[in-house]
Amino acid sequence: MAKIAAYATNSQNSVPNVADYKAAGVTGVDEANLNEVNAGVVATDAADVDTVAKIQIIANTGNAKADAMAKIA
């Protein structure tokens, strides 16, 4: 979770990838929705990503946005 928290703190830090989310215990993050999930993370701060449950909420929102965009395209 450290990489995810670091990215939330500063978008110049390394961008989390799918493996980072899986390692943190977050489900549902894949290449198709990774950009939306990362956008959600960077829009927060470290306190908003300090538990798996909080990151999962962000991931679920990112998934919904990616699904909606796929339906439009």
C-alpha positions in Angstrom: 0.0 0.0 0.0 3.0 2.3 0.4 3.3 2.9 -3.4 -0.4 3.7 -3.6 -0.2 6.1 -0.6 2.9 7.8 -2.1 1.0 8.3 -5.3 -1.9 9.8 -3.5 0.4 12.2 -1.8 2.3 13.3 -4.9 1.4 12.4 -8.5 5.1 12.7 -9.4 5.8 9.5 -7.4 5.7 6.1 -9.1 2.3 5.3 -10.6 0.7 2.1 -9.1 0.1 -0.8 -11.5 -2.3 -3.7 -11.4 0.2 -5.8 -9.4 0.5 -3.1 -6.7 -3.3 -3.1 -6.2 -3.3 -6.9 -6.1 -0.5 -7.0 -3.6 -2.4 -4.6 -1.4 -5.4 -6.9 -1.5 -7.6 -4.7 -3.7 -9.7 -6.6 -6.2 -11.2 -5.6 -9.5 -8.3 -3.5 -10.8 -7.1 -4.5 -14.3 -5.5 -2.8 -17.3 -8.9 -1.7 -18.6 -9.7 0.4 -15.5 -6.2 1.2 -14.1 -6.2 4.8 -15.3 -9.6 5.5 -13.7 -8.5 3.9 -10.4 -5.2 5.8 -10.4 -7.1 9.1 -11.1 -9.2 8.4 -8.1 -6.2 7.7 -5.9 -4.3 10.8 -7.0 -7.4 12.9 -6.3 -7.1 12.0 -2.6 -4.4 12.1 0.0 -2.6 9.4 1.9 -5.2 9.4 4.7 -7.8 8.3 2.1 -5.8 5.3 1.0 -4.5 4.0 4.4 -6.6 0.9 4.4 -7.6 -1.7 1.9 -11.2 -0.9 2.4 -10.7 2.8 1.5 -8.7 1.9 -1.6 -11.3 -0.7 -2.6 -14.0 2.1 -2.6 -11.8 4.1 -4.9 -11.2 1.1 -7.1 -15.0 0.3 -7.3 -15.6 3.9 -8.3 -12.9 3.7 -11.0 -14.4 0.4 -12.2 -17.8 2.0 -12.6 -16.4 5.0 -14.5 -14.4 2.7 -16.8 -17.5 0.6 -17.5 -19.5 3.7 -18.3 -16.9 5.0 -20.7 -16.7 1.6 -22.4 -20.5 1.7 -23.0 -20.2 5.2 -24.6 -17.3 4.2 -26.9 
